């Protein structure tokens, strides 16, 4: 009887450590996916910033702003 309990205990401990190892791998994969999504969003924001900088530094934009101020818009 004691041998049976000992074997069951060893199996349960082995299963527990296998479970922890699988969860660690899964968490690492989830972290990679999240990092990829964050990087993609950051790249999007950088592109939008470039466009906004281009608009703000565009001479025609400045000229249109001045005309708008003169017209009272």
N, C-alpha and C positions, 0 to 999 in steps of 0.2 A: 504494500500500500504506500509506504513512504517513497519508494522508487517512482511510482506513478505520479505522486504529487510533485516530486522533484523534476520529473520530465515535463509535466504540464507547466510548472513554474519557469523552466528554461525556455520552453516554446513561447510562453507569454512575454517573457523579457525580450526574446529575439524579435518577436512581432512588434513590440513596442519600439525598439530601436530602429527597425525597418520603417515603421510608420513615421518616426521623427525624421529619418533621413529623406523619405519621400516628401514630407512637408517642407523641409528645408530647400529641396530642389524646386518645388512648386513656388515657394515664396521668391526664390531667386528669379524664376521665369517671369513672375508677375512684376517684380521690380524692373526687369529689363523692358517689359512692355510699357510700363508706366514711364520709364525714362525715355523710351522712344517717342511716346506721345507728347511728353513735355518738350523734347527737342524739336519735334515737328511744329508744335504751337509756337515755340520761340522763333523758329525760322520764319513762320508766317508773320509774326509781329515785327521781326527785323525788316522783312520786305515791305510791310505797310509803312514802317517808319521811313524807309528810303523814299517811298512815294511821297509821303507827307513833307519830307525835307526838300524834295525836288519841287513840290508845289510852292512851298513857302519861299524858296530862294529864286523862283522863276520871276524874271523881270516883268513879264506880262501880268502875272498875278499881282505884283506890287502896284503896277500901273492901274489895273482894274480896281484895286482897293482904294487908291487915291481918287479915281473918278467917282467911286461910290461915295466917298466921304464928301466930295464936292457936291454931288447930287443930293446928299442928305439921306442916303440909304443906310 
